[in-house]
């Protein structure tokens, strides 16, 4: 029997008022504040978050609850709100914290199912990372209808903002993957809040992007298409058809007067976005131009920089022609830091654009860490101690895994 593994805090119950005390480990203070916890109430949904464990059990799933909070805390809340479960693992049980997959592997064992038969449901990027590191599906919940900022680099497989959607996912009543991934799989995407990766500030992606060194890249159709379109006009036309499909959805970001794109580097003759702009503009019934923006100079080192270091390197690299109060759709292939697209937007707004929406095919995701071959924990570099640098397992010393290997030479 498959299993659904729920996070507790801010997934099943609204414990946001306790967030700071939980983050700082003030458990003594929290013991007297549990009466502040409330169930989520969503008027758009027939099911409520606290009802979901009971509902999924009626669908034939076992239920696990996996939390980093202490056992006494979890048991009191689950009992107070009458939330059923078949297995519970907490921060009191000695496992490495999320996103290490050890606690997920353990709860799968308690439920008596292979970990591959589990689906993780949670609100935090650590929940997403736990699922990804174990190789299982994750459903991210954003009951506020605002995606948490840490999701940007660890976006869930499926994102939902309404409890009823969880039942839809599990009942397989429609493809709820991000728009591009559902489309490339040959499905007709069922439009919902999670069809787009909503990064905030009118920045959107339509799927995940995994870099070439990520083990997920070879099997991901969107990531491969993004790479192919850089040099292959046929692949670029496929990208255009994919993005043009948004015209048939309720997405309000498509209400624009002009479609443009991040410009190529100086001297680069092939602009991969030429067929993309044409397809999107035709679908939206609006104008397109590749002459709005110019890149004044290149930066060969840009893509080798960390995402957080890229933003400061784009100042002055782009220029815009004069605009006349247009609503602009700016297309890019991948958003990592977002620095290039944001600088292009800044230039267009300075030259008279009314509003600029950024739309990317993919949002770059953090690479998966290597898994310990002995216990499934996360391998990481250890740089302190009497034995020098080496690669060790996250499950030492808590779970006693002693797997090691030499550190890579510099």
JOZIRA-V998390 format. One line per field, one symbol per residue. phi: phi as a letter, one per 30 degrees, with the letter a starting at -180 (. if undefined). psi: psi as a letter, one per 20 degrees, with the letter a starting at -180 (. if undefined). burial: 1 if it has 16 or more other ideal C-beta (glycine too) atoms within 10 Angstrom, else 0. Layout:
# JOZIRA-V998390
phi=???
psi=???
burial=???
This chain:
# JOZIRA-V998390
phi=.dbcccdcdicdbdcddceddddcidddddeccddddbddbbddbddcedddeddddddjcdbcbbbddddeddddddddchcdacabbbddcidedecededddddddddibdddccbcbaccdddddedddcibdbcccbddibddeddecbdddbcbbbeedddddddhcldcdeeddddddicceddaeddcdcdiihcbbcldbcddddddeeccddddddddddbcdddddddedddddddccddddddbcacbaddddeidddcdceddedddddddibdbaccdcbcdadbddedcddedcdedcceidbbcddbbidcccccbdbccdidddddddeddddcjddabccbcdbcdcdddddcddcbidcdbdccbkdcidacbcddccecidcdbaddddd
psi=prqpoqrfpjfhqnkhijgghghjkmhghhhjjiiipqqqooiiphqrgiigghghhiijqqpqpoqirqghgghgghghjloqqhqppriijjqqqqjpjghghghhghikqqhijqpporiqhhgghggghikrqpoppmhikppqhihgimprgppqjphhhghgghiljqojrqgghgghijropoprhjhqooiqkkpqrjrqpprhipiighjohgghggghihiohghhhhgghghhhhhjrjpiiinripparpqrqpiohpoiighggggggghilaqqpjjgqqphqrnhigiiqqgiihgiiipjiqqqrprmkqppooprgpofhjgghhhgggghhhjjqgqppppqgqppqqqprqqpihijappqppjqrijaqrprqijpigjjpjprrqqqq.
burial=01111111111111110100010000000100000010010000101111111011000011111111110011001100001011111110001101111111111100101010011111111111111111010111111000110011111111111110111111000011111111110000101101111110001111111110010000010111111010000011111101111110001011011111111100000001111111111011010101011110000001001000010011001111001001011111111111111111101100001011111111111101101100111110010000000011111100101000000000
